[in-house]
């Protein structure tokens, strides 16, 4: 048996699988994910995945999606729940985005898990089954304005993901002065955080932690990023951009 197959089986065995219910396909985005919903990016609890685990095949494999959602992301949500209770955060009156904007006031546990939860909830929505189209309307015009072309933007974004040392995220953000900017953050930080060098409203985020791609792509992060463009949900990014 090859070393790769042994590693893959060991990874799956050690990580485990979630129940079937979490992977039931939805034909439309859940109500919380619709543009304008106050829960869309501010919920403190893990929301249903808006597609089946295998829906992003062949670009992202079903086993990776299942482990990523039901183990890694679920742990961030659980730990965030513990942190907000311990630190007496009023989650009924404090949207998650607002908490992240003042995250320096809180513990590393809340920072890491608040960021991890928010980032993953956004990440699922940044992808959808089927072949990705391309940005349209005002978003397309803004990309041309600030990057020169869609291809130039993709190159810059891809480089941000490829060149992020260790684990982290690549981002397209809308800055406070309504400019588009590309950058990356380490670990589970994001551009909302007051501690982040890159600041703005996240429009598109890409997880470049190894758990997001290692089973299929091993150490070939550039291949993962190149294939990820095939599942980008530009309609969702457009809605985020319009909400500003």
KARA-V42457 format. One record per run of one state. SS is the DSSP state (H for helix, E for strand, L for the rest). FROM is the first residue (numbers start at 1). LEN is the number of residues. If there is no record, write none. Layout:
# KARA-V42457
((SS:FROM:LEN) (SS:FROM:LEN))
This chain:
# KARA-V42457
((L:1:2) (H:3:13) (L:16:4) (H:20:4) (L:24:7) (H:31:3) (L:34:28) (H:62:25) (L:87:9) (H:96:6) (L:102:1) (H:103:3) (L:106:2) (H:108:18) (L:126:1) (E:127:1) (L:128:9) (H:137:11) (L:148:2) (H:150:13) (L:163:5) (E:168:7) (L:175:5) (E:180:7) (L:187:14) (E:201:7) (L:208:2) (H:210:3) (L:213:1) (H:214:4) (L:218:3) (H:221:11) (E:232:1) (L:233:1) (H:234:10) (L:244:1))
